[in-house]
C-alpha cells in the first residue's frame, strides 16, 4: 500500500502559511510571507530531494494547487526541479473546481476526498506527497490517512498564521529521524504511533 507523506515547512509555533514569498498566501491578512528564506541552505534541498525520490504523486488542496499551477509551468530559473514539479501527477481536492487548471498531469479527486485518497493508496506506486494544502491535510489527519510527517521546523516564531496542527485532536507520533541544519532548521520525520 502506498504511503501518504505530509511534507511541510513550519515555524517553531507551527505556522505553515507563506514560507516562500511575501505574496505567496496573504489570506486573512497574513503579512509574514517569506519567513523561510534567511534559513535556506543545501541541507534542506537534499532533504527535499530525498522525499521526492520516494514520491510519484502529489496530493494538493485547491489553494496550494492554484499557487503551484500559477508558478511552476514558467519557473525556468529553478531548472530540473521545475521539470519534476511539472511532470509529477497531481491529485487535487476541491469543492469548487469543476475541472483541473491547465497544468499538466492534474486530476481532480471525485466524490469524498478521504475515500478517493484511500483508493489512491491501494494503487501500486511510490508515496503520495502532500505539500502546503493545510485544509486538505486536516481532512487526511482526521481520517487517519497520513503515514508519515516530514517537517522542516524553522527557528522563528510568527504568532499568527495558518497552522498544520489545528483542532485535529490527539495524534500520537513516533520520531523516526531528527537532524539540525547549520542554520538551525530541524528536519524531522514522524510516523503515527497507532499503538496509543
DAJOSUL-V773994 format. One record per helix or strand of 3 or more residues. SS is the DSSP state (H for helix, E for strand). FROM is the first residue (numbers start at 1). TO is the last residue. If there is no record, write none. Layout:
ss/from/to
SS/FROM/TO
SS/FROM/TO
This chain:
ss/from/to
E/4/11
H/27/29
H/37/39
H/42/53
E/55/61
H/62/74
H/76/78
H/80/87
E/90/93
E/106/108
H/113/122
E/127/131
H/134/142
E/148/154
E/173/180
E/186/192
